[in-house]
Amino acid sequence: MSAINGHPADFLPVITLLFQSKSGLFILGIVGGTLLKFLELVAHQ
């Protein structure tokens, strides 16, 4: 996989594919929500 090389350009097509597919948006929503909850927990400590 070329994404392992860590070039940001390799991630752009993946991100656009995620935004174009409903399941991708669902996954992004879960990840984003989890990150927000985690940040809230850290901020309250």
C-alpha positions in Angstrom: 0.0 0.0 0.0 1.3 3.4 -1.0 -0.4 5.1 2.0 2.2 3.5 4.4 4.9 5.8 2.9 3.2 8.7 4.6 2.9 11.1 1.7 -0.1 13.3 2.3 -1.0 13.2 -1.4 -1.7 9.5 -1.0 -4.3 10.2 1.6 -6.3 12.8 -0.4 -7.9 10.3 -2.7 -8.8 8.1 0.2 -10.4 11.1 2.1 -12.4 12.1 -1.0 -13.6 8.5 -1.5 -14.7 8.5 2.2 -16.7 11.7 1.8 -18.3 10.4 -1.4 -19.6 7.2 0.1 -22.3 7.0 2.8 -20.5 4.4 4.7 -17.4 6.5 4.7 -19.3 9.5 6.1 -20.7 7.1 8.8 -17.2 6.0 9.8 -16.0 9.6 9.8 -18.9 10.6 12.0 -18.1 7.8 14.5 -14.4 8.7 14.5 -15.1 12.4 14.9 -17.6 11.8 17.6 -15.3 9.5 19.5 -12.5 12.1 19.3 -14.7 14.9 20.5 -15.9 12.8 23.5 -12.2 11.9 24.3 -11.2 15.5 24.1 -14.1 16.5 26.4 -13.0 13.9 28.9 -9.4 15.1 28.8 -10.4 18.7 29.1 -12.5 18.1 32.3 -9.7 16.4 34.1 
